[in-house]
Amino acid sequence: MSDQKVRVEIDGGVATVFLVNPPMNVMTLDMRRELDAALTTLEADAAIGAIVLTGDGDRAFGTGSDIKEFPGLLADGSVVSRKLAPENETFTKFANIPKPTVVAIEGYALGGGMELAAGADIIVVAENSKFGVPEINLGAIPGSGGTVRITRRIGIGRASELFLLGDMIDAQQALAWGYANHIKPKGEVLAHAQKLAARLASAPKQAICAAKQALRYGIYLPEEQAIAKLLNVLDVLQRTQDLREGADAFMNKRKANFQDPLDTSKFVGCIFPK
């Protein structure tokens, strides 16, 4: 049996990344390293236009850290240096990757699992999914970016309820709060996520990167600064061949044929700030 903790399957321009640690896909040190390497490879691969991230099996997307690793980390005081700091780097890499990302969640997304998923552009969940950050019940707090990304996704009031009470919410509540984008019946989540990813992979790559960048400016910056940055992004985007192609296709009532490769040197790789 393979010890591989991350599996990548590629279909056309869509890469599906599986977290593989059944039954609950807990995040181990090895899984984090493999996920980081996979994301680096997929970002550099020009043939990949979109990424789907999911958990192996139907019981969980991921339920956070592997508690079995903590005694050793606590003993030498390396929880932050060996576990949380590298995990934040990898989760940030996923959140800032300049390609569109879709997360598919079946079952539980708890702790680090909910934190990781929050970095996606679009989240698709099963009707029976459950979400939560129960670290408060262990005398801890979420340490892998959730206090930032979950809060920005759902608002401070709702995030406070999640973090301070440690209770779980269901799929309908996740949708109502803005954490999830789509709910699908159990067993249909991954297919729907991959369908969305295929659409995103066929979209103009430079415009996708520009949109991700502009959205982040809108989150991080005051209004006037965000608009000024947006205009800078648009100034770059107006020089792309894809924009000319899109305008010509619209005028001539034909389907656009977008071909510009992703060139993050023209933007900032959708990462804020830089």
C-alpha positions as CSV (number, residue, x, y, z in Angstrom):
1,M,0.0,0.0,0.0
2,S,1.3,3.4,-1.0
3,D,2.4,5.9,1.7
4,Q,1.6,8.8,-0.6
5,K,-0.5,11.4,1.1
6,V,-1.4,13.6,-1.9
7,R,-2.5,12.2,-5.3
8,V,-2.9,14.3,-8.4
9,E,-5.2,13.3,-11.4
10,I,-5.2,15.4,-14.6
11,D,-8.0,15.6,-17.1
12,G,-7.4,18.1,-19.9
13,G,-6.6,21.4,-18.2
14,V,-8.0,20.5,-14.8
15,A,-5.8,19.0,-12.1
16,T,-7.6,17.3,-9.2
17,V,-5.6,17.1,-6.0
18,F,-6.7,14.5,-3.4
19,L,-5.7,14.6,0.3
20,V,-5.1,10.9,1.1
21,N,-5.1,9.9,4.7
22,P,-8.2,7.8,5.3
23,P,-10.6,7.8,6.9
24,M,-10.6,11.5,7.9
25,N,-7.7,12.9,5.8
26,V,-5.9,14.5,8.8
27,M,-3.1,16.8,7.9
28,T,0.3,15.2,8.7
29,L,3.7,16.8,8.3
30,D,4.3,14.6,5.2
31,M,0.9,15.5,3.7
32,R,1.7,19.2,4.0
33,R,5.1,18.7,2.3
34,E,3.5,16.7,-0.6
35,L,0.7,19.3,-1.0
36,D,3.2,22.1,-1.2
37,A,5.2,20.3,-3.8
38,A,2.1,19.5,-5.8
39,L,1.0,23.1,-5.8
40,T,4.4,24.3,-6.9
41,T,4.4,21.8,-9.8
42,L,0.8,22.7,-10.9
43,E,1.4,26.4,-10.8
44,A,4.4,26.0,-13.1
45,D,2.6,23.7,-15.5
46,A,1.2,25.8,-18.4
47,A,-1.2,23.0,-19.4
48,I,-3.1,23.3,-16.1
49,G,-5.8,25.9,-16.2
50,A,-7.6,25.1,-13.0
51,I,-7.2,23.1,-9.8
52,V,-9.7,21.1,-7.8
53,L,-8.8,20.2,-4.2
54,T,-10.7,17.4,-2.4
55,G,-10.4,14.7,0.2
56,D,-10.0,11.0,-0.7
57,G,-13.2,9.1,0.1
58,D,-16.6,10.5,1.2
59,R,-16.2,10.8,5.0
60,A,-14.1,14.0,5.1
61,F,-12.3,16.6,3.1
62,G,-10.0,17.0,6.1
63,T,-10.3,17.2,9.8
64,G,-7.2,19.2,10.7
65,S,-3.9,18.2,12.3
66,D,-2.9,14.6,13.1
67,I,-3.0,14.7,16.9
68,K,-0.6,11.8,17.1
69,E,2.2,14.1,15.9
70,F,1.6,16.7,18.7
71,P,3.3,15.0,21.7
72,G,6.7,15.1,19.9
73,L,6.1,18.6,18.7
74,L,5.0,19.8,22.1
75,A,7.9,18.1,23.8
76,D,10.5,20.0,21.9
77,G,8.5,23.2,21.6
78,S,8.4,23.0,17.8
79,V,4.6,23.2,17.1
80,V,5.0,26.6,15.5
81,S,8.3,26.1,13.7
82,R,7.8,22.6,12.4
83,K,4.0,22.5,12.0
84,L,2.1,25.8,11.9
85,A,4.6,28.0,10.1
86,P,5.2,25.6,7.2
87,E,1.4,24.9,7.1
88,N,0.6,28.5,6.8
89,E,3.1,28.9,3.9
90,T,1.4,26.0,2.1
91,F,-2.2,27.1,2.7
92,T,-1.2,30.6,1.6
93,K,0.3,29.2,-1.5
94,F,-3.0,27.5,-2.3
95,A,-4.9,30.7,-1.5
96,N,-2.7,32.9,-3.7
97,I,-2.1,30.5,-6.6
98,P,-2.7,32.6,-9.8
99,K,-5.0,29.8,-11.3
100,P,-8.6,29.3,-10.3
101,T,-9.3,26.9,-7.5
102,V,-12.3,24.9,-6.5
103,V,-12.6,22.8,-3.4
104,A,-15.0,19.8,-3.2
105,I,-16.1,18.8,0.3
106,E,-17.8,15.5,1.2
107,G,-18.4,14.9,4.9
108,Y,-16.4,16.8,7.4
109,A,-14.2,19.9,7.0
110,L,-12.9,20.7,10.5
111,G,-10.0,22.6,11.9
112,G,-7.2,22.8,9.4
113,G,-9.5,21.3,6.8
114,M,-11.9,24.2,7.0
115,E,-9.0,26.6,7.1
116,L,-7.4,25.2,4.0
117,A,-10.7,25.1,2.0
118,A,-11.3,28.8,2.9
119,G,-8.5,29.8,0.5
120,A,-10.3,28.5,-2.5
121,D,-12.0,30.7,-5.1
122,I,-15.2,28.4,-5.1
123,I,-16.3,25.8,-2.5
124,V,-18.7,23.0,-3.4
125,V,-20.1,21.0,-0.6
126,A,-22.3,17.9,-0.1
127,E,-25.7,18.2,1.6
128,N,-24.4,16.2,4.6
129,S,-21.2,18.2,5.1
130,K,-20.2,19.6,8.5
131,F,-17.9,22.4,9.2
132,G,-16.1,23.8,12.3
133,V,-13.0,25.0,14.0
134,P,-13.2,23.2,17.4
135,E,-9.7,24.1,18.6
136,I,-11.1,26.1,21.5
137,N,-12.2,22.7,23.0
138,L,-8.5,21.7,23.2
139,G,-7.4,24.9,24.8
140,A,-6.1,26.2,21.4
141,I,-7.1,28.4,18.5
142,P,-7.0,27.8,14.8
143,G,-3.4,28.3,13.6
144,S,-3.4,27.8,9.9
145,G,-4.8,31.0,8.5
146,G,-8.5,30.4,9.4
147,T,-8.8,33.4,11.7
148,V,-7.9,35.5,8.6
149,R,-9.5,33.6,5.6
150,I,-12.6,32.2,7.2
151,T,-13.3,35.6,8.9
152,R,-12.9,37.5,5.6
153,R,-15.2,34.9,3.9
154,I,-18.0,35.0,6.4
155,G,-17.6,38.1,8.5
156,I,-16.3,38.6,12.1
157,G,-19.6,38.0,13.9
158,R,-20.1,34.6,12.3
159,A,-16.4,33.7,12.6
160,S,-16.5,34.7,16.3
161,E,-19.3,32.2,16.9
162,L,-17.3,29.4,15.1
163,F,-14.0,30.1,16.9
164,L,-15.3,30.9,20.4
165,L,-17.9,28.2,20.7
166,G,-16.2,25.5,18.7
167,D,-19.6,24.3,17.4
168,M,-20.1,22.8,13.9
169,I,-22.4,24.1,11.2
170,D,-24.1,22.2,8.4
171,A,-24.0,22.7,4.7
172,Q,-27.1,25.0,4.6
173,Q,-25.6,27.2,7.2
174,A,-22.3,27.3,5.4
175,L,-24.1,28.4,2.3
176,A,-26.1,31.0,4.1
177,W,-23.0,32.4,5.7
178,G,-21.1,32.7,2.4
179,Y,-18.5,30.0,3.2
180,A,-19.8,27.6,0.6
181,N,-20.9,28.5,-3.0
182,H,-22.8,25.4,-4.1
183,I,-24.5,22.5,-2.4
184,K,-24.9,19.2,-4.2
185,P,-26.2,15.7,-3.2
186,K,-23.7,13.3,-1.7
187,G,-21.7,11.7,-4.4
188,E,-22.1,14.5,-6.9
189,V,-19.8,17.1,-5.4
190,L,-16.5,16.3,-7.1
191,A,-18.1,16.0,-10.6
192,H,-19.7,19.4,-10.1
193,A,-16.4,20.9,-8.9
194,Q,-14.6,19.5,-11.9
195,K,-17.2,20.8,-14.2
196,L,-16.8,24.3,-12.8
197,A,-13.0,23.9,-13.0
198,A,-13.2,22.9,-16.7
199,R,-15.1,26.2,-17.4
200,L,-12.5,28.2,-15.5
201,A,-9.7,26.4,-17.3
202,S,-11.1,27.5,-20.6
203,A,-11.4,31.1,-19.5
204,P,-8.8,33.7,-20.5
205,K,-5.9,33.0,-18.1
206,Q,-4.6,36.6,-17.8
207,A,-8.1,37.9,-17.0
208,I,-8.6,35.2,-14.3
209,C,-5.3,36.2,-12.7
210,A,-6.3,39.8,-12.9
211,A,-9.7,39.2,-11.3
212,K,-8.1,37.2,-8.4
213,Q,-5.7,40.1,-7.9
214,A,-8.3,42.8,-8.0
215,L,-10.5,40.8,-5.5
216,R,-7.7,40.6,-3.1
217,Y,-7.1,44.4,-3.3
218,G,-10.8,44.8,-2.5
219,I,-10.4,42.8,0.6
220,Y,-7.1,44.2,1.9
221,L,-7.0,47.8,0.9
222,P,-9.1,50.9,1.6
223,E,-11.6,51.7,-1.2
224,E,-9.6,54.5,-2.9
225,Q,-6.4,52.5,-2.9
226,A,-8.1,49.4,-4.1
227,I,-9.6,51.2,-7.0
228,A,-6.2,52.8,-7.9
229,K,-4.7,49.3,-7.9
230,L,-7.6,48.0,-10.0
231,L,-6.9,50.6,-12.6
232,N,-3.2,49.5,-12.7
233,V,-4.4,45.9,-13.2
234,L,-6.7,47.0,-16.0
235,D,-3.9,48.9,-17.7
236,V,-1.9,45.7,-18.0
237,L,-4.9,43.7,-19.0
238,Q,-5.9,46.0,-21.8
239,R,-2.6,45.2,-23.6
240,T,-3.3,41.4,-23.8
241,Q,-4.3,39.7,-27.0
242,D,-7.1,37.9,-25.3
243,L,-8.9,41.1,-24.5
244,R,-8.7,42.1,-28.2
245,E,-9.9,38.6,-29.1
246,G,-12.8,38.8,-26.7
247,A,-13.9,42.1,-28.0
248,D,-13.7,41.0,-31.7
249,A,-15.6,37.8,-30.9
250,F,-18.3,39.8,-29.2
251,M,-18.6,42.2,-32.1
252,N,-18.7,39.4,-34.7
253,K,-21.0,37.1,-32.6
254,R,-18.6,34.2,-32.5
255,K,-17.1,32.2,-29.7
256,A,-13.8,33.7,-28.4
257,N,-10.6,31.7,-28.8
258,F,-8.5,32.7,-25.8
259,Q,-4.8,31.7,-26.2
260,D,-2.7,34.0,-24.1
261,P,-0.6,32.0,-21.6
262,L,-0.6,33.0,-17.9
263,D,2.3,35.5,-17.4
264,T,2.4,36.4,-13.7
265,S,5.3,38.8,-14.4
266,K,2.7,41.2,-15.8
267,F,0.8,41.1,-12.6
268,V,1.9,40.0,-9.1
269,G,0.8,36.4,-9.3
270,C,-2.5,37.3,-7.5
271,I,-0.6,37.6,-4.3
272,F,-1.1,40.5,-1.9
273,P,0.8,42.4,-0.9
274,K,3.9,42.6,-3.1
